[in-house]
């Protein structure tokens, strides 16, 4: 069966490579990327809320380790789509378990570049499903040239910046928070 997304794939890859050229850290002399996912998040101006969440659930050290991990990183604007009260509530120590569930729902073990996601979608007749570290699944589809991630409740997030390569995995910035349960 011929894959129907090949022209879209080429356009998306071109867009991805252009954004990667602007976002990727420099490789060190031994060929490794210099920063971990955690360090990249700390340096980012778009992920202050995500960084606060990682620190609140003590996941910062894990994302400094070898991995590889794929992180679908909600931007600060994505967190603003949730109510301010909800975000503040999630960051309270008594809600650590719920916050851990939300954040680990944005992490997949392994390295999923945009091209790997697209290949999986091609094999899956336009959809690909990935199991998160949290244990639930997220589904990837295409909308035009955008990769869209959907949670179990049909909430969607678009990958806005793909393939930020780090020494221990990949970061894709997304425009919404995906949720493991209705909250």
N, C-alpha and C positions, 0 to 999 in steps of 0.2 A: 504494500500500500504506500502510495506516495504521500509524503508529508505536505500538508497544505500551508504550513506557516513559513516556508523557506524564504520568500521575498521579505516577509515581515522580520524573519530572523536576521537577515542581512542588514536591514535598516536598524534593528535594535542593537545588533552587535556594533555597528558603526557608532551609534549614539553612545553605547557603553564604553567603547574604546576612547572616545573623545572625553567623556567624564572621568574615566580612569586616569587618563594622562594628566588631568588636573589634580586628582585626589591622591594618587598612590605615593607612598613614601619611597625614598631612595633605597636601593639595595646596598648592603654593606659590601666590602671587598670579597667576602666569602659567598656572595650571591644570595644571602638571606635578607628578607625585609627587616628593617630595623625596629619597628614598633609592634607591640602586641595589640590585640583588640582593646584591652583595657587602657593601654597608654594612648591609643588613637582616640578612644572615647573621651579620655581626660583632656586631650588637646583640642577636641572639637568644640566649636562655638555653637553648634546646632544640637548638642546632646547633653546639656547640663542636667535636665530632669532624669534622663537615663543614667547618667553617672551617679546622681544622688540615689537612685533606686538600686544600682549595683552595689554601692557602698552600704546601703541600709540592709541588704540581704547577704552581705559578705561574699558576693560573687566576683568582686573585682580581682581577687587573687587567682581564681579559677581561670578567668579570661586572660591572665598573664602566662598561663602554662602552655604546654606544647600544642594541645588541640589535635587535629584541626577542628575549628568551629565555624559555623556560618551564623552570623548574627543579622537578623532583620531589625535594624536599629530605628525605633521611632524617634523622629526629630522632636525638638521642643514644641514645634507647632502641632505635631501629632498628639502630644500629651495635652495640649490646650483644647483639643476636641473633646476630651473628657472634662467633666466639671472640675473646677478648681478645688471644690470640697472633696471630690473623689480622689484626686491626685494627692492632696494633703493627707487624706485618710489612709491611703495606701502606704504613704511614707512613715506613718506612725509605727513604733516598735511592736504594738499589739497586733498589727496587721501584716507582720513579716511573712507569715505563711502564704497569705493571699498575694502579696507583692511578689514573692518568690515564684508562685505559680504563673503570674502574669509575665514576668520577665523571662522565665525559662521557656515560655511559649513562643518567644521570639528567637530561640537558639536551636539550631539543628547540629547534631554531631556530624563532622565531615566538612568537606569543602565544596560548596555548591556555588559555582560561578554562574553568571547569567546564561552562558552558553550551555552549561550542564542542565540548568533548569529548563531551557528551551528544548534541548535534546530529549529530556524526560517527557516534556509536554508533547513532543512530536511522536514519541513511542506510545503515549497515552491518549492519542486522538484528541489533543488539545488541552488536556489537563494532566497535572502531575501532583501527587500527594506525598508529603514529607512528614515524618514523625519528629516532633520537637523533643527537646530534652525533658520537657514537662510531661510528655507522654501522649498528648493529643496530637491530632493531625491538622496540618494546614494544606490547603489546595491552591496550586498555582494555575492560572489561566492567562490568556492574552485578551487585552482590550485595545484594539488598534495595534500600536507598537509597545504598549506598556504591559509589564508583568504585574498581574494582580494576585494578591494573596487573600484567601478567604478563610475565616475561622469556622468553627462548628455551627455558629449562629448566623452565618451569611454576612457578617461584617467584613468589609474589604479594606485592604491597604495596598497602595500602589508603590512599587519600587521607584523612587525618584532619582537615586544615584546608586548605580550598580558597581560591583566588583572593586571595592576598596580593599586591595590585598594587604594583609598584615603578616607578620612572621608566623602567626598561629591560626590563620584562617582568613575568612572573607567577611566584609561588612557591606550590607546593602541598606541604604537609608530608605525608610518607608514613611508615608504621609499620614498614617493612622496607627493607633494601638490595636493589635489583634488580641482577642480575649479567649481564654480557655473555657470560660463559663460566663453566663450572663451576670454582669455586675452593674 
